[in-house]
């Protein structure tokens, strides 16, 4: 097969990571295809050194930008640029009406998407979206419908040894440590700050392992609130790390404690043990992929509907027990 293919994924960091398994499967099945990725500027570094990607173009959607100013004029120019390539196939993984409109404007001989009412009208090829299984499995369903072999290789980020060396030279860190990443792009996913403080202190005093707290620049107020109430010590790297440096930090850690976040998916990609706190979103759909014995999901999600109060049901003792289980 010698066709031009565009993966349209101008989304958040975690969403792009969740697509890497499909990138791998498609390119391994059809190595002669030319695979281009259209991704957001804030997540593009996830694909650096990825051997299965031939070209990357950035295209930012204003409604997905978090704290980033995005020009609609530039968006139109990017759409026209992509449209002029007249791709043989365009794959759109996001289930959303606005993104579907952009997908439609991109043209292409065939446009692949999911059979969800709010977006299926934009595609020439619709694949069934199963709300009862992980999103990665749904993405692989689309690639399989195209004719690719399904490879359960998990999430991927390709880090070079040189990057690891540069990281170690810049950040002098303990040999063993635990990473806490309390932030998320959507506030209902967050846990109570005081409980993060309590678990960080407990690890510091009882597990005798240094704690590193991290997050994006926009999460500095949250992290500052957590640290200000701590009785013990921690290393604060919030706002100090790029996506790739965060991946290296997590890769070197004993475990990561977080919520439904990009950090969680990075940990899954580098195979670091995860304790993931869920209450608002469904871990069956969005949890660490693939399932591994080294991961523990603490899930207090309401069975009836999304509830912002569900995260409050997670107690500090729940997290303590999970830490003790993974470190025993």
C-alpha positions in Angstrom: 0.0 0.0 0.0 1.4 3.4 -1.0 -1.1 6.0 0.1 -1.0 9.3 1.9 -2.6 9.2 5.4 -3.3 11.9 7.9 -3.9 11.3 11.5 -5.9 14.4 12.7 -5.2 14.6 16.5 -4.8 18.3 17.5 -5.7 17.4 21.1 -4.4 17.3 24.6 -1.2 15.5 25.6 -2.9 12.5 27.0 -5.1 12.1 24.0 -2.1 12.0 21.6 -0.4 9.5 23.8 -3.5 7.3 23.7 -3.2 7.3 19.9 0.4 6.1 19.7 -0.7 2.4 19.7 -2.7 3.0 16.6 0.2 4.9 14.9 2.4 1.9 15.7 -0.1 -0.7 14.4 -0.8 1.1 11.1 2.8 1.8 10.2 3.9 -1.7 11.1 1.1 -3.2 8.9 1.8 -0.8 6.0 5.4 0.4 6.1 5.2 2.1 2.7 2.4 4.5 3.5 3.3 8.1 4.2 1.9 8.9 7.6 1.5 12.6 8.6 0.3 13.7 12.1 -1.6 16.9 12.5 -1.3 17.7 16.2 -1.5 20.6 18.7 1.7 22.6 19.3 1.5 21.8 23.0 1.6 18.0 22.5 3.8 17.7 19.4 6.9 16.7 21.4 5.3 13.5 22.3 6.0 12.3 18.8 9.7 13.3 18.7 11.9 10.4 17.5 8.8 8.3 16.9 10.0 6.0 14.1 6.4 5.4 12.8 5.7 9.0 12.0 6.9 10.5 8.7 5.9 14.1 9.2 4.4 16.3 11.9 2.4 19.5 11.4 1.0 21.6 14.2 -2.6 22.9 14.1 -4.1 24.5 17.2 -7.8 24.5 17.8 -8.8 27.5 19.9 -11.5 25.6 21.9 -8.9 23.0 23.0 -6.2 25.5 24.0 -5.5 25.8 27.8 -4.0 29.1 28.6 -2.6 29.5 25.0 -3.8 32.2 22.6 -4.7 30.7 19.3 -5.3 32.6 16.1 -8.3 31.7 14.0 -6.6 33.2 11.0 -3.7 30.7 11.4 -6.2 27.9 11.9 -7.8 28.7 8.6 -4.4 28.8 6.9 -3.5 25.4 8.4 -6.8 23.9 7.3 -6.2 25.1 3.7 -2.7 23.8 3.7 -3.8 20.3 4.8 -6.7 20.4 2.4 -4.5 21.1 -0.5 -2.7 17.7 0.0 -5.9 15.8 -0.8 -5.0 12.9 1.4 -6.1 9.4 0.5 -7.3 8.8 4.1 -7.9 11.1 7.1 -8.4 9.5 10.5 -10.1 11.6 13.2 -10.1 10.1 16.7 -11.8 12.8 18.7 -15.5 12.4 19.3 -16.7 16.0 19.2 -18.8 18.2 16.9 -16.3 21.1 16.5 -13.4 18.8 15.7 -15.7 17.0 13.2 -16.3 20.3 11.4 -12.6 20.8 10.9 -12.2 17.2 9.8 -14.9 17.9 7.1 -13.1 21.0 5.9 -9.8 19.0 5.5 -11.3 17.1 2.6 -9.5 13.9 1.7 -10.7 11.1 -0.4 -11.9 9.1 2.6 -12.5 10.4 6.1 -12.5 7.9 9.0 -14.3 8.6 12.3 -16.7 7.0 14.8 -20.4 6.4 14.5 -21.3 8.9 17.2 -24.3 11.1 16.4 -22.6 14.4 17.1 -19.8 13.8 14.7 -20.5 10.9 12.3 -21.9 13.2 9.6 -18.4 14.5 8.9 -17.0 11.1 7.8 -17.3 8.9 4.8 -16.2 5.9 6.8 -17.8 5.3 10.2 -16.5 2.8 12.8 -18.5 1.7 15.8 -17.6 3.4 19.0 -18.0 1.1 22.0 -18.5 3.1 25.2 -17.8 0.0 27.3 -14.2 -0.4 26.4 -11.0 1.6 26.6 -10.6 4.4 24.1 -7.3 2.9 22.9 -9.2 -0.2 21.9 -11.7 1.9 20.0 -8.9 3.7 18.2 -7.4 0.3 17.2 -10.8 -0.8 16.0 -10.7 2.0 13.5 -7.2 1.1 12.3 -8.3 -2.6 12.1 -11.3 -1.6 10.0 -8.9 0.1 7.6 -7.1 -3.3 7.3 -4.2 -3.0 9.7 -3.1 -5.7 12.0 -3.9 -5.0 15.7 -0.9 -4.8 17.9 -1.3 -4.5 21.6 2.0 -2.7 22.2 0.6 -0.1 24.6 1.4 3.6 24.7 4.7 4.8 23.4 7.1 7.7 23.8 10.6 7.4 22.4 13.3 8.8 24.6 17.0 8.8 23.7 19.8 8.1 26.1 21.2 11.5 25.4 18.0 13.1 26.7 18.3 11.0 29.9 21.9 12.1 30.4 21.1 15.8 29.9 18.2 15.5 32.4 20.4 13.9 35.0 23.0 16.7 34.5 20.5 19.4 34.9 18.4 17.9 37.8 20.4 16.4 40.7 17.7 14.2 42.2 17.7 11.3 44.8 18.4 7.9 43.4 14.9 6.7 44.5 11.8 8.9 44.8 8.0 9.0 44.3 6.3 11.4 42.0 3.0 13.1 42.9 1.3 14.9 40.0 -1.9 16.4 41.4 -3.1 18.5 38.5 -5.4 17.8 35.5 -6.7 19.8 32.6 -10.3 19.7 34.0 -11.1 20.7 37.6 -13.7 17.9 38.4 -10.8 15.4 38.1 -8.9 17.0 41.0 -8.5 15.6 44.5 -8.7 17.7 47.6 -5.4 19.7 48.2 -5.3 19.0 51.9 -5.4 15.2 51.2 -2.5 15.5 48.8 -0.6 17.3 51.6 -1.4 14.5 54.0 -0.3 11.7 51.6 3.0 13.6 50.7 3.8 14.0 54.4 3.0 10.4 55.1 5.3 9.1 52.3 8.1 11.5 53.5 7.9 10.4 57.2 6.8 6.7 56.9 8.0 5.4 53.6 11.4 7.2 53.9 11.3 8.0 50.2 11.7 11.6 48.9 8.6 13.1 47.2 8.8 15.1 44.0 5.7 17.1 43.2 5.2 18.2 39.6 2.7 19.8 37.3 2.4 22.4 34.5 3.0 26.1 35.0 -0.8 26.7 35.3 -0.9 24.2 38.2 1.6 26.2 40.3 -1.2 27.6 42.6 -2.5 24.1 43.4 1.0 22.7 44.0 1.9 25.8 46.2 -1.2 25.2 48.3 -0.3 21.6 48.8 3.4 22.3 49.7 2.6 25.2 52.0 0.8 23.0 54.4 3.3 20.2 54.4 5.3 19.4 57.6 7.8 17.4 55.7 10.0 18.2 52.8 9.5 17.7 49.1 11.1 18.7 45.8 9.0 21.1 43.8 9.4 20.8 40.0 6.1 22.2 39.1 6.4 24.3 35.9 10.0 23.3 35.5 9.7 20.4 33.1 8.9 19.9 29.4 6.7 17.0 28.4 9.8 14.9 27.6 11.6 15.8 30.8 8.5 14.9 32.8 8.5 11.5 31.0 12.1 11.0 32.1 11.3 12.0 35.7 8.5 9.6 35.8 10.5 6.8 34.2 13.1 7.0 36.9 10.6 7.1 39.8 9.5 4.2 42.0 5.9 5.1 41.3 3.5 7.9 40.3 0.5 9.0 42.2 -1.9 11.1 40.1 -5.4 11.6 38.8 -6.7 11.1 35.3 -4.0 13.2 33.6 -1.3 13.4 31.0 1.2 12.3 33.7 -0.7 9.1 34.1 -0.5 8.3 30.4 3.2 9.1 30.4 3.7 6.7 33.2 1.9 4.0 31.3 4.1 4.7 28.3 7.4 4.4 30.3 6.0 1.5 32.3 6.3 3.1 35.8 3.9 1.8 38.5 0.8 4.1 38.8 -1.7 4.9 41.5 -4.5 6.7 39.7 -7.4 8.4 41.4 -10.7 8.4 39.5 -14.1 9.8 40.5 -15.3 12.0 37.6 -14.2 10.1 34.5 -14.4 6.3 33.9 -11.2 4.3 34.2 -12.6 1.6 31.9 -12.4 4.2 29.1 -9.6 6.5 30.3 -7.5 4.5 32.8 -3.8 3.5 32.4 -3.4 1.4 29.2 -2.9 -1.5 29.1 -4.0 -2.9 32.4 -0.9 -4.0 34.4 -0.5 -5.6 37.9 1.9 -2.7 38.7 -1.0 -0.2 38.5 -3.7 0.5 41.1 -6.8 2.4 40.2 -8.8 4.0 43.1 -12.2 4.5 41.6 -15.1 6.2 43.4 -17.0 7.2 40.3 -20.8 7.3 40.7 -22.5 4.5 38.6 -25.4 6.8 37.7 -23.8 10.0 36.4 -20.7 12.1 36.6 -20.3 13.8 39.9 -17.8 16.4 40.9 -18.2 15.1 44.5 -17.0 11.6 43.6 -13.3 12.6 44.0 -14.1 13.7 47.6 -15.0 10.0 48.4 -11.3 9.0 47.9 -9.8 8.9 51.4 -6.1 9.3 52.3 -6.1 5.8 53.7 -7.2 4.5 50.3 -4.0 5.9 48.8 -1.8 4.8 51.7 -2.9 1.2 51.2 -2.2 1.4 47.5 1.3 2.8 48.1 2.0 0.0 50.7 0.7 -2.6 48.2 2.9 -1.5 45.4 6.1 -1.0 47.5 5.9 -4.3 49.5 
